[in-house]
Amino acid sequence: MFLFDLLFGKKKAPAPAAAPAPQAASAAGVSDPGHGAASAPGTAIHHDPALIAGLKRDHELLLEIFGAIAQASKAGDLAGVQKRLEHFRIALQDHLLKENVRLYVYLEHLLREDPTSHQLMHGFRHEMDDIGRAVVAFLGKYKGIAAHPELAASFATDLEGVGQALVGRIRREEDTLYPMYEPPA
């Protein structure tokens, strides 16, 4: 949750209720229990067969924005870099919120009887905190880069490091974490 505290202004969200109200569930993209979708045991979070495809589309968008940041940087367009960093921050927040609410909570309940998979899923969650610290520091450092051209010298190196962490994380999520997301038996 460290990443969310940083991205959302160090405000902690209230603990999720055992069963979100239908309107709240819809807002978070959670299926309405009345639609017959299978839910993770002990939750009102339902399996969404389109979730993983949506998360992968988010990955494509994040990588596309990241590529645009790199291009703007190479072109010396610091205003463009700054604008795209904000787009990246917003897209990342949206993606992480979906993962936290719809993927991790679901897997937490679904995998509780499988200690190995449950531990692996928790490892992914904690790894995201470490990556999150680096990304949040990066975004904070460069959010005003257009007004501080002296930051351009270190930006390319820092951008490369964030890019390596991002690509590695996406690959591990898509290869290992996302296949765990299955309807309950």
Secondary structure, DSSP 8 states (H G I E B T S, - for coil): -HHHHHHTTT-------SS--HHHHHHTT---GGGT--B-TTSS-B--TTHHHHHHHHHHHHHHHHHHHHHHHHTT-HHHHHHHHHHHHHHHHHHHHHIIIIIIHHHHHHTTT-HHHHHHHHHHHHHHHHHHHHHHHHHHHHTTGGG-GGGHHHHHHHHHHHHHHHHHHHHHIIIIIGGG-----
